[in-house]
Amino acid sequence: MSNTKQITLDKGVKLGENTINDITITKPVVAHLKGISLTKLFNFETDELMKLIPRVTAPSIPQPALSNMDVTEFMTLVGEVVGFLAEENTDTPEE
């Protein structure tokens, strides 16, 4: 499985004068989770999600920009980010 995923948002997210539609999401590593409650994250608490998303998106989407996103597009972004955390390890151990 790839460590990145490209998504395209219909309405995009406004960063300054620009609207960003294409976003690359990087699979989080432990360092990305520093200061984030995993319990709150897996309960889809918005504040925790808004801490993680800027750390794993390129271009980085700051919290104020996330606050102004269309809800359905925010949930699309959340689904992709959390999807990385819920992946099953498909590697089979060698015997």
N, C-alpha and C positions, 0 to 999 in steps of 0.2 A: 504494500500500500504506500502511496506517495505521502510525503511529509508536508505537501502543500496542496491547496485547492484554489482554483480561480473561480470566482463567481461574478456574475453580471447582474446588477440591480437595475430595474426599470426606471425608477425615479432617482436613484443615486443618493449620495450624501454630500451636503454642501460643505466644502472646506475653503473658507475665505471666499474668493470670487469664483472658484471652480466647483463644478459638480462632478464628483467621482462616481462612475458607474462600475468600473472593473476593479475588483478587490481581490488580493491574494491573501489567503488565510494559511498560516503556518501551524502545523501541529504543535500544541503547547508542550513544553518540557517543564520539569519541576520548578525551575527558576521563574517561569511565567506565573506560577501559582502562589508565589510568595506574597503574604499579606491578604490572601483570599481564603475565605471560609469555604471548604469543599462542600460542607453540608448546605450552606446557602446557595452555592453555585449549582449543585444538583437539584435544588428546589427551585431553580430558575429565578432566583431573586435578582431583580434588575440591577441593583447597586453592585452586586458581585460580578455580574456579567459585564457591566460597564467598566469594571476594573480590568478584566481580562482581555476584552476585545481590542483595546488599543495596543496591547502587548503582542498580539498575534496577527495583526492585519498590516498589509502594505498596500497603499500608503497607510500609516497609522491613523486611525480614526479617533480623535480625542473625545473625551466624555461630553463636552458641550455639543459637538456635532452629532453624537449618538442621541442626545436628548431631543434633537430636532428631526430625527429620522421618521419616516413613515413607519407605523407600527408593524405592518405586514413585512416590510423589507427588513426591519430590525429582527423580527422573528426568523426570517430566512437566514440572516447572518448568525443569529444565536444557534439555530439548528445545525449549521455547518461547523461552528466552533465546538459545540458540545458533542457533535458527532465524532470528532477526533478523540474525545475523552472516553467515549463509550465503545470504541472499536475493540473487537476481540483480537487477541493475538492468534494468528492463524499459523504461526511457525510451529512445526512439530519437532519436539526434542529428538536428538539423535540418541540411539541406544548403543 
